Amino acid sequence: MSENRALVKDAYCNLAPQISESGGNIYSSYMKSDLKNVEQKDELLDMERIYSTMTYVKYRIDDKELEAQEEYVMEEHPTITDPLIFDYHMETIEVAGDSYLVSTFTVDEDGSFSTGENRCLWMKIKNLTKGKEYYPMQIEQLDSSASAPKLTSLNGRLYLTYLTGGNTLGLLDVSGLLEDIFTGHTETGADLISADVCAYKNADTADQNWY
């Protein structure tokens, strides 16, 4: 029989849940908002009044229990401390025997939530197998007006789709990107071309220019 399990129960408002599976674990992400200063309904949409951040928990399927307490998604940024994250989406994928947690999100680069022209698209990679989390990668230019990023797994490969300018659809083969960075194999016809990827594998994960 199926059963319900409360993954998170606290005094905050938890919104927009997502789930992904890897290695017998379910990763559930959601937005956590502190509503203690909200007095009117219209204040629920005031992102400058409400502090919100993304979090996720890891749930072991076989044992039917949480493997760790919730983890806050604190994204690094070159110029903004604790940036407000929009359009967060995450998925897991396996590449060359390692499991990766990939997350995408947009950041309002000018700090004005009333404008959308300065939304930039970022992607963060975490190697779950080796426990290495890399500084976010900038996918689009600062003035691209990026929005609606979505990670989709198709036939064992992971793809990122997103909009720029409100009318241009972008597509990125995330599996191919991870293969190029961490395995050094690029398929060209029937041949496999090896590249030296030691610089990526041994990179300082806190360096914003690691890639």
C-alpha positions as YAML, in Angstrom:
chain: A
units: angstrom
residues:
- id: 1
  name: MET
  ca: [0.00, 0.00, 0.00]
- id: 2
  name: SER
  ca: [1.09, 3.54, -0.65]
- id: 3
  name: GLU
  ca: [1.79, 5.82, 2.28]
- id: 4
  name: ASN
  ca: [2.34, 9.50, 2.87]
- id: 5
  name: ARG
  ca: [5.55, 10.83, 4.35]
- id: 6
  name: ALA
  ca: [6.16, 14.39, 5.54]
- id: 7
  name: LEU
  ca: [9.62, 15.27, 4.24]
- id: 8
  name: VAL
  ca: [9.55, 18.75, 5.77]
- id: 9
  name: LYS
  ca: [7.36, 20.21, 8.48]
- id: 10
  name: ASP
  ca: [8.23, 23.62, 9.91]
- id: 11
  name: ALA
  ca: [6.95, 27.15, 10.43]
- id: 12
  name: TYR
  ca: [7.90, 28.33, 6.93]
- id: 13
  name: CYS
  ca: [5.93, 28.37, 3.71]
- id: 14
  name: ASN
  ca: [7.28, 25.63, 1.40]
- id: 15
  name: LEU
  ca: [6.33, 26.04, -2.26]
- id: 16
  name: ALA
  ca: [6.91, 24.65, -5.77]
- id: 17
  name: PRO
  ca: [8.23, 21.14, -4.96]
- id: 18
  name: GLN
  ca: [10.24, 19.15, -7.51]
- id: 19
  name: ILE
  ca: [11.66, 15.64, -7.33]
- id: 20
  name: SER
  ca: [14.43, 13.74, -9.07]
- id: 21
  name: GLU
  ca: [15.95, 10.29, -8.47]
- id: 22
  name: SER
  ca: [19.54, 9.04, -8.52]
- id: 23
  name: GLY
  ca: [21.15, 5.95, -7.02]
- id: 24
  name: GLY
  ca: [18.11, 4.96, -4.99]
- id: 25
  name: ASN
  ca: [17.73, 8.46, -3.56]
- id: 26
  name: ILE
  ca: [14.95, 10.96, -4.15]
- id: 27
  name: TYR
  ca: [16.03, 14.60, -4.20]
- id: 28
  name: SER
  ca: [13.14, 16.93, -3.45]
- id: 29
  name: SER
  ca: [13.65, 20.67, -3.88]
- id: 30
  name: TYR
  ca: [11.29, 23.48, -2.96]
- id: 31
  name: MET
  ca: [11.19, 27.21, -2.21]
- id: 32
  name: LYS
  ca: [11.19, 28.13, 1.48]
- id: 33
  name: SER
  ca: [9.69, 31.53, 2.34]
- id: 34
  name: ASP
  ca: [9.57, 33.38, 5.64]
- id: 35
  name: LEU
  ca: [6.15, 35.06, 5.92]
- id: 36
  name: LYS
  ca: [6.47, 36.45, 9.44]
- id: 37
  name: ASN
  ca: [6.44, 40.07, 8.20]
- id: 38
  name: VAL
  ca: [3.45, 39.60, 5.88]
- id: 39
  name: GLU
  ca: [0.27, 41.30, 7.04]
- id: 40
  name: GLN
  ca: [-1.75, 41.68, 3.82]
- id: 41
  name: LYS
  ca: [-2.44, 39.26, 0.95]
- id: 42
  name: ASP
  ca: [-0.87, 41.55, -1.65]
- id: 43
  name: GLU
  ca: [2.40, 41.43, 0.32]
- id: 44
  name: LEU
  ca: [2.78, 37.76, -0.61]
- id: 45
  name: LEU
  ca: [4.02, 38.88, -4.05]
- id: 46
  name: ASP
  ca: [6.48, 41.42, -2.66]
- id: 47
  name: MET
  ca: [9.81, 39.63, -3.11]
- id: 48
  name: GLU
  ca: [11.68, 42.46, -1.42]
- id: 49
  name: ARG
  ca: [9.61, 42.05, 1.74]
- id: 50
  name: ILE
  ca: [9.73, 38.26, 1.93]
- id: 51
  name: TYR
  ca: [13.00, 36.33, 2.31]
- id: 52
  name: SER
  ca: [12.95, 33.21, 0.16]
- id: 53
  name: THR
  ca: [15.56, 30.61, -0.69]
- id: 54
  name: MET
  ca: [15.69, 27.22, -2.40]
- id: 55
  name: THR
  ca: [16.26, 24.09, -0.32]
- id: 56
  name: TYR
  ca: [16.24, 20.34, -0.90]
- id: 57
  name: VAL
  ca: [16.16, 17.10, 1.07]
- id: 58
  name: LYS
  ca: [17.53, 13.65, 0.25]
- id: 59
  name: TYR
  ca: [15.24, 10.67, 0.86]
- id: 60
  name: ARG
  ca: [16.46, 7.08, 0.75]
- id: 61
  name: ILE
  ca: [13.84, 5.01, -1.09]
- id: 62
  name: ASP
  ca: [14.71, 1.53, 0.27]
- id: 63
  name: ASP
  ca: [15.02, 2.65, 3.89]
- id: 64
  name: LYS
  ca: [12.03, 5.00, 3.63]
- id: 65
  name: GLU
  ca: [13.81, 7.70, 5.60]
- id: 66
  name: LEU
  ca: [15.55, 11.03, 5.15]
- id: 67
  name: GLU
  ca: [19.27, 10.60, 4.68]
- id: 68
  name: ALA
  ca: [20.09, 14.16, 5.75]
- id: 69
  name: GLN
  ca: [18.43, 17.31, 6.98]
- id: 70
  name: GLU
  ca: [17.35, 19.86, 4.39]
- id: 71
  name: GLU
  ca: [20.15, 21.67, 2.61]
- id: 72
  name: TYR
  ca: [19.91, 25.32, 1.65]
- id: 73
  name: VAL
  ca: [20.80, 26.22, -1.93]
- id: 74
  name: MET
  ca: [23.14, 29.16, -1.38]
- id: 75
  name: GLU
  ca: [24.28, 30.13, -4.85]
- id: 76
  name: GLU
  ca: [27.55, 32.02, -5.31]
- id: 77
  name: HIS
  ca: [27.55, 35.11, -7.53]
- id: 78
  name: PRO
  ca: [30.43, 37.35, -8.71]
- id: 79
  name: THR
  ca: [28.79, 40.63, -7.59]
- id: 80
  name: ILE
  ca: [25.66, 39.84, -5.52]
- id: 81
  name: THR
  ca: [25.69, 38.43, -1.99]
- id: 82
  name: ASP
  ca: [22.96, 35.82, -1.45]
- id: 83
  name: PRO
  ca: [21.15, 36.58, -4.74]
- id: 84
  name: LEU
  ca: [17.42, 36.02, -5.04]
- id: 85
  name: ILE
  ca: [16.92, 32.97, -7.24]
- id: 86
  name: PHE
  ca: [14.14, 32.74, -9.82]
- id: 87
  name: ASP
  ca: [13.02, 29.88, -12.11]
- id: 88
  name: TYR
  ca: [14.87, 27.21, -10.13]
- id: 89
  name: HIS
  ca: [14.85, 23.71, -11.62]
- id: 90
  name: MET
  ca: [16.97, 20.64, -10.90]
- id: 91
  name: GLU
  ca: [17.56, 17.15, -12.26]
- id: 92
  name: THR
  ca: [20.00, 14.28, -11.75]
- id: 93
  name: ILE
  ca: [22.03, 12.53, -14.44]
- id: 94
  name: GLU
  ca: [24.75, 9.87, -14.56]
- id: 95
  name: VAL
  ca: [27.87, 10.49, -16.65]
- id: 96
  name: ALA
  ca: [30.80, 8.04, -16.84]
- id: 97
  name: GLY
  ca: [29.71, 6.26, -13.66]
- id: 98
  name: ASP
  ca: [29.29, 9.41, -11.55]
- id: 99
  name: SER
  ca: [25.95, 10.89, -10.50]
- id: 100
  name: TYR
  ca: [25.46, 14.63, -10.89]
- id: 101
  name: LEU
  ca: [22.85, 16.99, -9.49]
- id: 102
  name: VAL
  ca: [22.34, 19.78, -12.04]
- id: 103
  name: SER
  ca: [20.38, 22.91, -11.15]
- id: 104
  name: THR
  ca: [19.48, 25.91, -13.27]
- id: 105
  name: PHE
  ca: [18.14, 29.28, -12.19]
- id: 106
  name: THR
  ca: [17.96, 32.93, -13.15]
- id: 107
  name: VAL
  ca: [19.21, 35.91, -11.13]
- id: 108
  name: ASP
  ca: [17.96, 39.49, -11.39]
- id: 109
  name: GLU
  ca: [21.33, 41.14, -12.00]
- id: 110
  name: ASP
  ca: [20.25, 44.78, -11.50]
- id: 111
  name: GLY
  ca: [18.44, 44.19, -8.21]
- id: 112
  name: SER
  ca: [15.18, 45.63, -9.51]
- id: 113
  name: PHE
  ca: [12.43, 43.03, -9.35]
- id: 114
  name: SER
  ca: [10.11, 45.19, -11.46]
- id: 115
  name: THR
  ca: [12.25, 44.67, -14.56]
- id: 116
  name: GLY
  ca: [13.03, 41.49, -16.48]
- id: 117
  name: GLU
  ca: [15.67, 42.75, -18.89]
- id: 118
  name: ASN
  ca: [18.59, 41.88, -16.62]
- id: 119
  name: ARG
  ca: [17.78, 38.27, -15.83]
- id: 120
  name: CYS
  ca: [20.81, 36.04, -16.38]
- id: 121
  name: LEU
  ca: [20.72, 32.24, -16.66]
- id: 122
  name: TRP
  ca: [23.09, 30.15, -14.52]
- id: 123
  name: MET
  ca: [23.72, 26.43, -14.09]
- id: 124
  name: LYS
  ca: [25.30, 24.67, -11.12]
- id: 125
  name: ILE
  ca: [26.85, 21.20, -11.11]
- id: 126
  name: LYS
  ca: [27.29, 18.96, -8.06]
- id: 127
  name: ASN
  ca: [29.07, 15.62, -8.32]
- id: 128
  name: LEU
  ca: [27.07, 13.49, -5.88]
- id: 129
  name: THR
  ca: [29.45, 10.55, -6.17]
- id: 130
  name: LYS
  ca: [32.57, 12.53, -5.21]
- id: 131
  name: GLY
  ca: [30.86, 15.22, -3.15]
- id: 132
  name: LYS
  ca: [32.22, 18.10, -5.27]
- id: 133
  name: GLU
  ca: [30.09, 21.18, -5.89]
- id: 134
  name: TYR
  ca: [31.25, 23.64, -8.56]
- id: 135
  name: TYR
  ca: [30.84, 27.40, -8.80]
- id: 136
  name: PRO
  ca: [27.80, 28.20, -11.03]
- id: 137
  name: MET
  ca: [28.36, 28.49, -14.77]
- id: 138
  name: GLN
  ca: [26.96, 31.50, -16.63]
- id: 139
  name: ILE
  ca: [24.89, 30.19, -19.56]
- id: 140
  name: GLU
  ca: [23.59, 33.45, -21.06]
- id: 141
  name: GLN
  ca: [24.69, 37.09, -21.15]
- id: 142
  name: LEU
  ca: [23.58, 39.51, -18.43]
- id: 143
  name: ASP
  ca: [21.14, 41.33, -20.73]
- id: 144
  name: SER
  ca: [19.60, 38.20, -22.27]
- id: 145
  name: SER
  ca: [16.30, 38.41, -20.34]
- id: 146
  name: ALA
  ca: [16.52, 34.65, -19.72]
- id: 147
  name: SER
  ca: [13.51, 32.86, -18.27]
- id: 148
  name: ALA
  ca: [11.72, 29.53, -17.86]
- id: 149
  name: PRO
  ca: [14.75, 27.17, -17.73]
- id: 150
  name: LYS
  ca: [13.76, 23.52, -17.65]
- id: 151
  name: LEU
  ca: [15.91, 20.39, -17.41]
- id: 152
  name: THR
  ca: [14.51, 17.34, -19.21]
- id: 153
  name: SER
  ca: [15.84, 13.78, -19.25]
- id: 154
  name: LEU
  ca: [15.32, 11.96, -22.56]
- id: 155
  name: ASN
  ca: [16.71, 8.49, -23.32]
- id: 156
  name: GLY
  ca: [19.29, 8.77, -20.55]
- id: 157
  name: ARG
  ca: [20.52, 12.22, -21.59]
- id: 158
  name: LEU
  ca: [19.85, 15.58, -19.96]
- id: 159
  name: TYR
  ca: [18.86, 18.70, -21.89]
- id: 160
  name: LEU
  ca: [18.25, 22.30, -20.84]
- id: 161
  name: THR
  ca: [15.65, 24.44, -22.59]
- id: 162
  name: TYR
  ca: [15.08, 28.12, -21.84]
- id: 163
  name: LEU
  ca: [13.81, 31.38, -23.28]
- id: 164
  name: THR
  ca: [15.72, 34.58, -24.01]
- id: 165
  name: GLY
  ca: [14.04, 37.86, -24.79]
- id: 166
  name: GLY
  ca: [10.68, 36.20, -24.28]
- id: 167
  name: ASN
  ca: [10.58, 34.68, -27.79]
- id: 168
  name: THR
  ca: [13.84, 32.80, -28.52]
- id: 169
  name: LEU
  ca: [14.13, 29.16, -27.43]
- id: 170
  name: GLY
  ca: [17.56, 27.93, -26.35]
- id: 171
  name: LEU
  ca: [18.66, 24.29, -26.12]
- id: 172
  name: LEU
  ca: [21.75, 22.92, -24.35]
- id: 173
  name: ASP
  ca: [22.87, 19.28, -24.27]
- id: 174
  name: VAL
  ca: [23.87, 19.12, -20.59]
- id: 175
  name: SER
  ca: [25.03, 15.51, -20.80]
- id: 176
  name: GLY
  ca: [27.33, 16.42, -23.69]
- id: 177
  name: LEU
  ca: [28.70, 19.36, -21.70]
- id: 178
  name: LEU
  ca: [29.48, 17.17, -18.69]
- id: 179
  name: GLU
  ca: [31.10, 14.56, -20.93]
- id: 180
  name: ASP
  ca: [33.29, 17.19, -22.61]
- id: 181
  name: ILE
  ca: [34.37, 18.68, -19.27]
- id: 182
  name: PHE
  ca: [34.88, 15.57, -17.15]
- id: 183
  name: THR
  ca: [35.55, 12.66, -19.53]
- id: 184
  name: GLY
  ca: [37.25, 14.32, -22.47]
- id: 185
  name: HIS
  ca: [35.44, 12.31, -25.12]
- id: 186
  name: THR
  ca: [33.68, 14.02, -28.00]
- id: 187
  name: GLU
  ca: [31.96, 11.83, -30.56]
- id: 188
  name: THR
  ca: [32.77, 12.70, -34.18]
- id: 189
  name: GLY
  ca: [31.34, 10.15, -36.57]
- id: 190
  name: ALA
  ca: [32.65, 6.77, -35.51]
- id: 191
  name: ASP
  ca: [35.70, 8.16, -33.71]
- id: 192
  name: LEU
  ca: [36.24, 9.25, -30.12]
- id: 193
  name: ILE
  ca: [38.66, 12.13, -29.61]
- id: 194
  name: SER
  ca: [40.26, 12.34, -26.16]
- id: 195
  name: ALA
  ca: [41.08, 15.65, -24.52]
- id: 196
  name: ASP
  ca: [43.08, 16.52, -21.42]
- id: 197
  name: VAL
  ca: [40.44, 17.24, -18.79]
- id: 198
  name: CYS
  ca: [42.75, 17.23, -15.75]
- id: 199
  name: ALA
  ca: [42.38, 21.00, -15.42]
- id: 200
  name: TYR
  ca: [38.63, 20.60, -14.97]
- id: 201
  name: LYS
  ca: [38.77, 17.55, -12.71]
- id: 202
  name: ASN
  ca: [41.36, 19.18, -10.43]
- id: 203
  name: ALA
  ca: [39.93, 22.71, -10.62]
- id: 204
  name: ASP
  ca: [39.26, 24.84, -7.57]
- id: 205
  name: THR
  ca: [35.50, 24.37, -7.29]
- id: 206
  name: ALA
  ca: [35.15, 27.78, -5.60]
- id: 207
  name: ASP
  ca: [36.80, 29.59, -8.53]
- id: 208
  name: GLN
  ca: [34.21, 31.31, -10.71]
- id: 209
  name: ASN
  ca: [36.44, 30.75, -13.75]
- id: 210
  name: TRP
  ca: [37.02, 27.01, -13.13]
- id: 211
  name: TYR
  ca: [35.48, 26.06, -16.48]
...
